[in-house]
Amino acid sequence: MLKFTRLDEKNIFEIKDYLTEYGGEFCDLSVGIKYMWRDDFKIDYAIYNNTLIMKETTPEYENAFYYPLGQDVDGALEKIENYTKENFIPLKFCCIDNLTTEQFVNRYHAVHIENDRAWSDYIYDAEKFKTYSGKKFSGQRNHVNKFTKLYPNYKFKVIERSDFSRIKEFLDEFNAKLEFLRWTEEAEQQKVFELVENMFELGQVGGLIEIDGKVVAFSIGEKIKDTLIVHIEKALTKYEGVYPTMAKEFAIHFADSSIKFINREEDCGDDGLRISKLQYKPIDIKEKNFVCVKTLFDKIRPPINIRVGELTISDHAESDKLDYYNLYMDDELNKWWGYDYREDLGDKEPSPDYFFSFQNALKAKKEEYSLLVRLSGAVVDNSGCELKENSTVIGELVLHNFDYFGGVEIGFRFFNPFQKRGYATISAKALIDYAFNNLGATTVKTRCFKQNIPSFNLINRLGFSLAYENDTHYFFEQKRI
């Protein structure tokens, strides 16, 4: 299983090379962003076969995975899939581009896709920022011309460590005039100088504009492959035209011949910021998709009520607590079930309430969907003695081990007096039909212990084919025709 480490200011250097070599598709896949927002957008990471796996938890969602970065993407995706199954958490991906989203649609049985315009990255032609040439950029040119006319002695300077104290003075003045309207604004201001102080260790580039020795604007970013990402751009607006001038100078000095694009990040849903970013004429507003992979469990629409002759396969109710208790307490029956309640309860006394709650918890985690098999009318044994009357619970069927590719496993157990009567065959066949025809399953699977000859024979009667085996079990499957 993958073992994750929480990203912090020290171990960010363990993932730095993966981001600079394979990242950059979005600003989120950059060292600067991961460093600045490590406390608010909590990142856990693992390295598998020279591939970076990251999962993120934010105020809006938990445990959403980024697309793996590295040499073995397919292997990493498989590891992610296994991790979510083993930990019973939904398989979710964040910050996925449109092309990769299409690949996920083809890879998985069903996906739900969302994106929020507020978090799309604004992508620009780098050369346009160096000159602001063309009619579309006349507004930016006019602002720059006005700035250079008002402040002909301004200077652009590549940031050095000796400039940090002056940048701190600038930020004190800049922040004193702000009225924070969103949590991201205030949070960002608290993190900006921290990035400045560590910019060289983190591989960032930066420049400032000064007038008569006073810093009036500065910008920090980083280069990843063919893109210059602008993480920070701050200016004192009383110096008219300073923002377009800062953006142009930053491009001139850092968008060298290897840089084709400038990523000026998101607008975070701020109307004013959106207008500003659009005025610079982006060549792309790059959507970040949130992809949630669905299993067949998500297609189940309770209540389930399958009638087959005198048998009914249906959801459990409060009145079924004692029946569940009897199922779990039958040691002879459960030696082939693969679960012993003592593993969880230990020395505690089992009760009908416990087993009923246990089943509901499995359903809540989308781990297992239990169905009871009921027999209508009077039931007699081979000697002619009546056993029970009217809607008797005779066993259980389960849908479990839902995979991401349209597969599901079924299990079955029946009380001893109702075995060898054909009930298991009839009800299991009905559940298989439900999985294929109602849920749209691509594969139905099952298994049995090698010593369990009755189950082996039942599985063969149901039309399953042997898929593989290990030391203890046979594993079977049916494919959708």
Beta strands, then each sheet from edge to edge (+ up, - down):
strand 1: 5-6
strand 2: 42-48
strand 3: 51-57
strand 4: 64-65
strand 5: 69-70
strand 6: 91-96
strand 7: 110-115
strand 8: 121-125
strand 9: 155-158
strand 10: 205-211
strand 11: 214-224
strand 12: 227-235
strand 13: 261-263
strand 14: 284-286
strand 15: 289-294
strand 16: 305-308
strand 17: 311-314
strand 18: 368-375
strand 19: 379-380
strand 20: 386-388
strand 21: 392-400
strand 22: 407-414
strand 23: 443-449
strand 24: 465-469
strand 25: 473-479
sheet 1: 1+ 2- 3+ 4-
sheet 2: 1+ 2- 3+ 5-
sheet 3: 6+ 15- 7+
sheet 4: 9+ 10- 11+ 12- 13- 8+ 14-
sheet 5: 16+ 17- 18+ 21- 22+ 23+ 25- 24+
sheet 6: 19+ 20-
end
